[in-house]
Amino acid sequence: MQKTSIKQRMKSIPPVAYMLVVIIVVFSFMDPHYLSFSNFRNVLIQSTPLMIVAFAQTCIVLTQGTDLSLGAQVSFVTVFTVFLAQHGIILEVAMVISVLCTMLIGAINGLIVAKGNIPPFIATYGMQNIVNSISLLLTAGSSIYFDSFTYRIVTETTILAIPLMVWIAVLVFIMVWIVLRKTKFGTNIHGLGGNKEALVLAGINPVKCQIKTFAFAGMIAGIAGIITLCRVESGQPTVANGWEFQAVAATLLGGTSLREGKGGVTGTIFGVLLIQIIKNGLNVVGVQSIYQNAIIGFIVLAAIIIDAVVRIRSEK
């Protein structure tokens, strides 16, 4: 029984976790300072905004969809918050308003996907362009600034030597994990991706559930936007361009399926860390930036293929 439980626990660990260990070992041999606490702390700080976006993306992927507007929503929050603050609204109030706006954007995405029966990829790609355009219009295509001590509270406050922004990401993880695993809403999210017909037979309205899921993802993306704003201390209309694709990659690396409604945010953490540790390691060992994207793309693609092969074999 004990051996069986150990095997089951080993199977529950996504293959990306083992690949993460291998990459850390490789980089530690290439640079003796790689395993220092300061470098570990830097990886956590750099991972935080993307990790929160990936939590949002995980919720959408569980419904057999993808949200390509999440990166645009993060950029929008940095811009709109500063824009409101420049026009006399208290910064903290402006932050709340911006997060409510991303919830609304998410709800509109969900409405278009569910009511219009439009593939999420197409609907959210259109929304991405709309939100990006709004951000560029508000800033005239450049960064906008509003000085506040609130930024430094979030980025410089530490608890147990770990920055507050990282602890915020931990709280977001706990919130999303509880929603997905312990609530009826979370069960419905899994149901949208796994068996939508069963939801209908159970009396659940899939349209409302899809709208709520996208709105929930929008709220999470809004939180990532606030963290990003505190890091860059300005409204930047393109600061999160491409994050939605990295979030999809991290989600798939973490074992969440695009077809079955299976997976969760625990695996997503490993996916994000893999991407960020590769970036960090390449910088530490001095690999030129022109080669980094190709190397990262190759490793991520290899990890996804390995993960798919391992899962197919385990099912057989």
C-alpha positions as CSV (number, residue, x, y, z in Angstrom):
1,M,0.0,0.0,0.0
2,Q,2.8,2.4,0.9
3,K,4.6,1.6,-2.4
4,T,1.4,2.2,-4.3
5,S,0.8,5.6,-2.6
6,I,4.4,6.6,-3.4
7,K,3.9,5.7,-7.1
8,Q,0.7,7.6,-7.2
9,R,2.3,10.7,-5.7
10,M,5.2,10.4,-8.2
11,K,2.7,10.2,-11.1
12,S,0.8,13.3,-9.8
13,I,4.0,15.4,-10.1
14,P,4.1,17.0,-13.6
15,P,7.2,16.0,-15.7
16,V,8.1,19.7,-16.0
17,A,9.1,19.5,-12.3
18,Y,11.8,17.0,-13.0
19,M,13.0,19.0,-16.0
20,L,13.1,22.1,-13.7
21,V,15.5,20.2,-11.4
22,V,17.7,19.2,-14.3
23,I,18.0,22.7,-15.6
24,I,18.8,24.1,-12.1
25,V,21.5,21.5,-11.7
26,V,23.0,22.3,-15.2
27,F,23.1,26.1,-14.5
28,S,24.6,25.5,-11.1
29,F,27.5,23.7,-12.7
30,M,27.9,26.4,-15.3
31,D,28.0,29.2,-12.6
32,P,28.8,28.5,-8.9
33,H,26.8,31.6,-7.8
34,Y,23.6,30.5,-9.5
35,L,22.2,28.8,-6.4
36,S,22.6,31.8,-4.2
37,F,19.7,33.1,-2.2
38,S,19.9,36.5,-3.9
39,N,19.5,34.9,-7.4
40,F,16.6,32.7,-6.1
41,R,15.0,35.9,-4.8
42,N,15.4,37.6,-8.1
43,V,13.8,34.7,-9.9
44,L,10.8,34.9,-7.6
45,I,10.4,38.6,-8.1
46,Q,10.7,38.3,-11.9
47,S,8.2,35.4,-12.0
48,T,5.5,37.0,-9.9
49,P,3.5,39.0,-12.5
50,L,3.7,36.3,-15.1
51,M,2.7,33.6,-12.6
52,I,-0.4,35.5,-11.6
53,V,-1.3,35.9,-15.3
54,A,-0.7,32.2,-15.8
55,F,-3.2,31.4,-12.9
56,A,-5.8,33.4,-14.9
57,Q,-4.9,31.5,-18.1
58,T,-5.2,28.2,-16.3
59,C,-8.8,28.9,-15.5
60,I,-9.5,29.6,-19.1
61,V,-7.6,26.6,-20.4
62,L,-9.6,24.4,-18.1
63,T,-12.7,25.4,-20.1
64,Q,-11.0,24.3,-23.4
65,G,-10.1,27.9,-24.3
66,T,-7.4,30.5,-24.3
67,D,-7.5,34.2,-23.4
68,L,-5.2,36.2,-25.7
69,S,-6.2,39.5,-24.1
70,L,-4.7,38.8,-20.7
71,G,-1.3,40.5,-21.5
72,A,-3.2,43.5,-22.9
73,Q,-5.3,43.7,-19.7
74,V,-2.1,43.8,-17.6
75,S,-0.7,46.7,-19.7
76,F,-4.1,48.4,-19.6
77,V,-4.2,48.3,-15.7
78,T,-0.7,50.0,-15.5
79,V,-1.9,52.7,-18.0
80,F,-5.4,53.3,-16.7
81,T,-4.4,53.4,-13.0
82,V,-1.8,56.1,-13.7
83,F,-4.2,58.0,-16.1
84,L,-6.9,58.1,-13.3
85,A,-4.3,59.2,-10.7
86,Q,-3.1,62.0,-13.0
87,H,-6.7,63.2,-13.1
88,G,-7.1,63.5,-9.4
89,I,-8.3,60.1,-8.3
90,I,-6.5,58.5,-5.3
91,L,-4.0,55.9,-6.6
92,E,-5.4,53.1,-4.5
93,V,-9.0,53.8,-5.6
94,A,-7.7,54.0,-9.2
95,M,-6.2,50.5,-8.8
96,V,-9.5,49.1,-7.7
97,I,-11.3,50.8,-10.6
98,S,-8.8,49.3,-13.0
99,V,-9.2,45.8,-11.7
100,L,-13.0,46.2,-12.0
101,C,-12.4,47.2,-15.6
102,T,-10.5,44.0,-16.3
103,M,-13.3,42.0,-14.7
104,L,-15.7,43.8,-17.1
105,I,-13.3,43.1,-20.1
106,G,-13.3,39.4,-19.0
107,A,-17.1,39.3,-18.7
108,I,-17.4,40.7,-22.2
109,N,-15.0,38.1,-23.5
110,G,-17.1,35.4,-21.9
111,L,-20.3,36.8,-23.3
112,I,-18.9,36.9,-26.8
113,V,-17.5,33.4,-26.6
114,A,-20.6,31.8,-24.9
115,K,-23.5,33.7,-26.6
116,G,-21.8,34.3,-29.9
117,N,-20.4,30.8,-30.1
118,I,-17.1,32.2,-31.2
119,P,-13.8,30.4,-30.5
120,P,-12.1,32.0,-27.5
121,F,-8.9,32.3,-29.6
122,I,-10.6,34.6,-32.1
123,A,-12.8,36.5,-29.6
124,T,-9.9,37.3,-27.2
125,Y,-7.5,38.2,-30.0
126,G,-10.0,40.9,-31.1
127,M,-10.3,42.1,-27.5
128,Q,-6.5,42.1,-27.2
129,N,-6.3,44.6,-30.1
130,I,-9.1,46.8,-28.7
131,V,-7.5,47.0,-25.2
132,N,-4.0,47.6,-26.6
133,S,-5.4,50.4,-28.7
134,I,-7.1,52.0,-25.7
135,S,-3.8,51.9,-23.8
136,L,-1.9,53.5,-26.6
137,L,-4.5,56.2,-27.0
138,L,-4.5,57.1,-23.3
139,T,-0.7,57.4,-23.4
140,A,-0.1,58.7,-26.9
141,G,2.1,55.7,-27.4
142,S,4.6,56.4,-24.6
143,S,4.9,55.7,-20.9
144,I,3.1,57.9,-18.4
145,Y,4.1,58.6,-14.8
146,F,2.6,59.2,-11.4
147,D,4.9,59.1,-8.4
148,S,3.7,57.3,-5.3
149,F,5.1,55.6,-2.2
150,T,2.6,52.8,-2.7
151,Y,4.8,51.3,-5.4
152,R,7.7,51.0,-3.0
153,I,5.6,49.5,-0.3
154,V,4.6,46.6,-2.6
155,T,8.1,46.1,-4.1
156,E,10.4,46.8,-1.1
157,T,8.4,45.5,1.9
158,T,9.7,42.1,2.9
159,I,8.3,39.3,5.0
160,L,10.8,36.6,6.0
161,A,13.2,38.1,3.5
162,I,10.7,37.6,0.7
163,P,9.1,40.7,-1.0
164,L,5.5,41.5,-0.4
165,M,4.6,41.1,-4.1
166,V,5.7,37.5,-3.9
167,W,3.4,36.9,-0.9
168,I,0.6,38.5,-2.9
169,A,1.2,35.9,-5.6
170,V,1.0,33.2,-3.0
171,L,-2.4,34.6,-1.8
172,V,-3.7,34.7,-5.3
173,F,-2.5,31.0,-5.8
174,I,-4.4,30.0,-2.6
175,M,-7.5,31.9,-3.7
176,V,-7.5,30.3,-7.2
177,W,-6.7,26.8,-5.8
178,I,-9.6,27.0,-3.3
179,V,-12.0,28.2,-6.0
180,L,-11.0,25.4,-8.4
181,R,-10.9,22.6,-5.9
182,K,-13.3,23.5,-3.1
183,T,-16.2,25.4,-4.7
184,K,-19.1,24.7,-6.9
185,F,-17.9,27.4,-9.3
186,G,-14.6,25.6,-9.6
187,T,-16.3,22.3,-10.3
188,N,-18.3,24.1,-13.1
189,I,-15.1,25.4,-14.6
190,H,-13.7,21.9,-14.8
191,G,-17.1,20.8,-16.2
192,L,-17.0,23.4,-19.0
193,G,-13.8,21.7,-20.3
194,G,-14.6,18.1,-19.4
195,N,-18.3,17.6,-19.9
196,K,-20.5,20.6,-20.8
197,E,-23.5,18.3,-21.4
198,A,-23.3,17.1,-17.9
199,L,-23.5,20.7,-16.6
200,V,-26.6,21.3,-18.6
201,L,-28.2,18.1,-17.3
202,A,-27.3,19.3,-13.8
203,G,-29.2,22.5,-14.3
204,I,-26.1,24.7,-14.6
205,N,-26.2,27.5,-17.2
206,P,-22.9,27.1,-19.2
207,V,-23.3,30.7,-20.6
208,K,-23.3,32.3,-17.1
209,C,-20.5,30.0,-16.0
210,Q,-18.3,30.9,-19.0
211,I,-18.9,34.6,-18.4
212,K,-18.0,34.3,-14.7
213,T,-14.9,32.3,-15.6
214,F,-13.6,35.0,-18.0
215,A,-14.5,37.7,-15.5
216,F,-12.6,35.8,-12.7
217,A,-9.6,35.5,-15.0
218,G,-9.9,39.3,-15.8
219,M,-9.8,40.0,-12.1
220,I,-6.6,38.0,-11.6
221,A,-5.0,39.7,-14.6
222,G,-5.9,43.0,-13.0
223,I,-4.0,42.0,-9.9
224,A,-1.0,41.1,-12.0
225,G,-1.4,44.6,-13.6
226,I,-1.2,46.2,-10.2
227,I,2.0,44.3,-9.3
228,T,3.5,45.2,-12.7
229,L,2.6,48.9,-12.1
230,C,4.4,48.8,-8.8
231,R,7.4,47.3,-10.3
232,V,7.8,49.6,-13.3
233,E,6.3,52.7,-11.5
234,S,4.6,53.9,-14.7
235,G,1.9,53.2,-17.1
236,Q,3.4,51.3,-20.0
237,P,1.0,50.3,-22.9
238,T,3.2,47.4,-24.1
239,V,4.8,46.2,-20.9
240,A,3.0,42.8,-20.9
241,N,3.0,42.1,-24.6
242,G,3.4,38.4,-25.2
243,W,2.6,37.4,-21.6
244,E,-0.6,35.6,-22.7
245,F,1.4,33.2,-24.8
246,Q,4.0,32.6,-22.1
247,A,1.1,32.0,-19.7
248,V,-0.4,29.4,-22.1
249,A,3.0,27.7,-22.4
250,A,3.4,27.6,-18.6
251,T,-0.2,26.3,-18.2
252,L,0.4,23.4,-20.6
253,L,3.8,22.7,-19.2
254,G,2.1,22.4,-15.8
255,G,-0.1,19.6,-17.1
256,T,-3.4,21.4,-17.6
257,S,-5.2,19.9,-20.6
258,L,-6.7,21.9,-23.4
259,R,-9.2,19.1,-24.2
260,E,-10.3,17.5,-21.0
261,G,-10.8,20.1,-18.3
262,K,-8.1,18.5,-16.2
263,G,-5.2,20.2,-14.4
264,G,-4.8,23.1,-12.0
265,V,-2.7,26.0,-10.8
266,T,-0.1,23.9,-8.8
267,G,1.4,22.5,-12.0
268,T,1.3,26.0,-13.5
269,I,3.8,27.2,-10.9
270,F,6.3,24.7,-12.2
271,G,5.7,25.9,-15.8
272,V,6.3,29.5,-14.9
273,L,9.4,28.8,-12.9
274,L,10.8,26.7,-15.8
275,I,10.4,29.6,-18.2
276,Q,11.8,32.2,-15.8
277,I,14.7,30.0,-14.6
278,I,15.7,29.4,-18.1
279,K,15.7,33.2,-18.8
280,N,17.5,33.9,-15.6
281,G,20.1,31.1,-16.1
282,L,20.9,32.2,-19.6
283,N,21.5,35.8,-18.4
284,V,23.7,34.6,-15.5
285,V,25.9,32.4,-17.7
286,G,26.2,35.2,-20.2
287,V,24.3,33.9,-23.3
288,Q,23.6,36.7,-25.7
289,S,20.1,37.9,-26.0
290,I,19.8,37.2,-29.7
291,Y,20.1,33.5,-28.9
292,Q,17.9,33.4,-25.8
293,N,14.5,33.3,-27.4
294,A,15.5,30.4,-29.6
295,I,16.9,28.5,-26.7
296,I,13.9,29.2,-24.5
297,G,11.5,28.2,-27.3
298,F,13.4,25.0,-27.9
299,I,13.4,24.0,-24.3
300,V,9.8,24.8,-23.7
301,L,8.7,22.9,-26.8
302,A,10.8,19.9,-25.7
303,A,9.2,20.0,-22.3
304,I,5.7,20.1,-23.7
305,I,6.5,17.1,-26.0
306,I,8.1,15.2,-23.1
307,D,5.0,15.9,-20.9
308,A,2.6,14.8,-23.7
309,V,4.6,11.5,-24.3
310,V,4.8,10.7,-20.6
311,R,1.0,11.3,-20.1
312,I,0.1,9.2,-23.1
313,R,2.3,6.3,-21.9
314,S,0.8,6.6,-18.3
315,E,-2.7,6.4,-19.7
316,K,-1.8,3.3,-21.7
